[in-house]
């Protein structure tokens, strides 16, 4: 099952990861797509943090998401930045387009929202079918070490007169299925009064580097390149926090 962001979760996401914020990924993906001629698809497009810069760079972009709240934010951000995008409410394993894409991109670990390996493989195969000849799939994942921190965390954002808070606590780690699950509690406070609370369980799957490379090959991809921490050079496997896969 994949995550669907609710009203408060989407609002927090927009405050924390607005269009214009990059972790090094926006610049990296734009560089890797510089020579791509043709439409680009972003599954789980969220609020458009990546999609808007792609459109601003001249790419014809499409995006889908299961969250109506996220799609509404993405539509508003596209309008605010003066770009156009084909947006639709679809899922990883059921998305369908009549056209073929020159590239499909999944930044910010979106692929790891697929916690079931069968669903993950279904998505990879569907992506291959959605790509034009010589099309590229680009995705990134957090390395396994980033999943081992069990410490609870609390964050907050001020939005006008509203205070939004997020408390996260790890509830389960399945070492066999390689899935971690956390409990997320979103709260909206106004004038020291709690207005709304949203609770949800959030799960992610970790992948080994060679495991994902084999999965991509099994799905029919070739010419697989792997990068570390949005750098084009050799991967420092001892210190890399993020791995980026480019498959043709």
GUNUPA-613383 format. One record per residue (C-alpha): x, y, z. Coordinates in steps of 0.2 Angstrom, whole numbers, padded with zeros to 4 digits, always signed. Example, Ala and Ser with C-alpha at 12.3 -4.5 7.8 and 13.67 -1.06 7.14 Angstrom:
2
+0062-0022+0039/+0068-0005+0036/
//
This chain:
248
+0000+0000+0000/+0006+0017-0004/+0005+0033+0006/-0009+0046+0003/-0006+0063+0011/-0021+0070+0020/-0025+0089+0022/-0013+0093+0036/+0001+0082+0030/+0000+0090+0013/+0000+0107+0021/+0016+0103+0031/+0024+0095+0016/+0021+0112+0006/+0029+0122+0021/+0044+0110+0023/+0047+0106+0004/+0041+0121-0006/+0044+0123-0024/+0062+0130-0025/+0069+0120-0011/+0082+0107-0017/+0092+0094-0008/+0104+0094-0023/+0092+0083-0032/+0083+0097-0043/+0100+0103-0051/+0106+0085-0053/+0090+0079-0062/+0089+0094-0073/+0107+0091-0078/+0104+0072-0082/+0088+0077-0092/+0097+0092-0102/+0099+0081-0117/+0081+0073-0116/+0069+0078-0130/+0051+0073-0126/+0039+0073-0112/+0044+0069-0094/+0033+0060-0081/+0034+0062-0062/+0025+0049-0052/+0019+0054-0035/+0022+0072-0040/+0017+0079-0024/+0016+0098-0023/+0027+0100-0038/+0043+0104-0030/+0052+0094-0044/+0039+0096-0058/+0039+0115-0058/+0057+0117-0061/+0056+0103-0075/+0043+0113-0083/+0053+0130-0081/+0067+0121-0090/+0057+0119-0105/+0051+0101-0103/+0033+0095-0107/+0028+0088-0090/+0015+0076-0083/+0012+0071-0065/+0001+0060-0055/-0003+0057-0037/-0015+0048-0026/-0018+0063-0015/-0031+0076-0021/-0024+0088-0008/-0006+0086-0015/-0013+0088-0033/-0022+0104-0028/-0006+0111-0021/+0004+0106-0037/-0010+0114-0048/-0009+0130-0038/+0011+0130-0038/+0010+0128-0057/-0001+0142-0059/+0009+0153-0047/+0025+0150-0057/+0017+0151-0074/+0019+0134-0081/+0008+0120-0087/+0007+0102-0083/-0004+0087-0086/-0010+0082-0068/-0020+0067-0064/-0026+0056-0049/-0017+0040-0052/-0007+0026-0043/+0010+0018-0045/+0003+0002-0051/-0011+0007-0061/-0006+0023-0070/-0009+0024-0089/-0005+0037-0103/-0008+0036-0121/+0008+0044-0125/+0026+0038-0122/+0038+0047-0111/+0056+0052-0114/+0060+0051-0096/+0051+0046-0079/+0058+0054-0063/+0056+0049-0045/+0065+0061-0033/+0065+0061-0014/+0064+0043-0011/+0046+0041-0019/+0050+0024-0025/+0052+0018-0007/+0034+0022-0004/+0031+0005-0012/+0033-0006+0002/+0027-0022-0007/+0040-0030-0018/+0027-0036-0030/+0020-0018-0032/+0037-0011-0034/+0041-0023-0048/+0024-0020-0056/+0028-0001-0056/+0045-0004-0064/+0038-0014-0078/+0024-0002-0081/+0037+0012-0081/+0047+0003-0094/+0031+0001-0105/+0027+0019-0103/+0044+0025-0109/+0049+0028-0128/+0063+0019-0135/+0079+0024-0127/+0069+0033-0113/+0076+0035-0096/+0070+0031-0078/+0078+0041-0064/+0075+0037-0046/+0084+0039-0030/+0083+0030-0013/+0090+0033+0004/+0103+0020+0009/+0099+0007+0023/+0108+0016+0037/+0096+0031+0036/+0082+0019+0041/+0090+0013+0057/+0087+0029+0068/+0073+0025+0080/+0073+0041+0090/+0057+0050+0091/+0057+0068+0083/+0046+0083+0084/+0046+0098+0072/+0035+0114+0069/+0031+0127+0056/+0023+0144+0058/+0011+0148+0044/+0004+0165+0048/-0006+0164+0064/-0006+0145+0063/+0007+0133+0071/+0008+0116+0063/+0018+0102+0072/+0023+0085+0067/+0028+0071+0079/+0036+0055+0072/+0039+0039+0082/+0045+0023+0075/+0033+0009+0078/+0040-0006+0069/+0055-0012+0059/+0052-0028+0048/+0070-0034+0044/+0064-0048+0033/+0052-0037+0022/+0064-0022+0024/+0050-0010+0029/+0050+0003+0043/+0034+0010+0050/+0032+0026+0059/+0017+0034+0068/+0015+0052+0062/+0004+0065+0072/+0000+0081+0063/-0007+0095+0073/-0014+0113+0069/-0014+0125+0083/-0021+0143+0083/-0021+0155+0098/-0014+0141+0109/-0029+0130+0105/-0028+0113+0096/-0039+0114+0081/-0036+0098+0071/-0026+0082+0073/-0021+0070+0060/-0014+0053+0064/-0007+0041+0051/+0005+0026+0049/+0019+0029+0037/+0029+0015+0029/+0045+0015+0018/+0055+0000+0011/+0074+0000+0010/+0084-0007-0004/+0101-0013-0006/+0111-0006-0021/+0113-0022-0030/+0096-0028-0026/+0088-0013-0034/+0100-0014-0049/+0094-0033-0051/+0076-0027-0050/+0078-0015-0064/+0086-0028-0075/+0073-0040-0071/+0060-0027-0076/+0069-0025-0093/+0080-0010-0090/+0098-0009-0097/+0113+0003-0096/+0110+0006-0078/+0121+0020-0070/+0122+0023-0051/+0127+0039-0043/+0129+0045-0025/+0123+0060-0016/+0118+0069-0033/+0136+0069-0039/+0142+0063-0056/+0158+0055-0050/+0162+0038-0042/+0151+0033-0027/+0158+0033-0010/+0149+0018-0003/+0155+0021+0015/+0147+0039+0016/+0134+0040+0003/+0116+0044+0010/+0107+0044-0006/+0109+0033-0022/+0102+0038-0038/+0099+0026-0052/+0098+0030-0071/+0091+0016-0082/+0087+0015-0100/
//
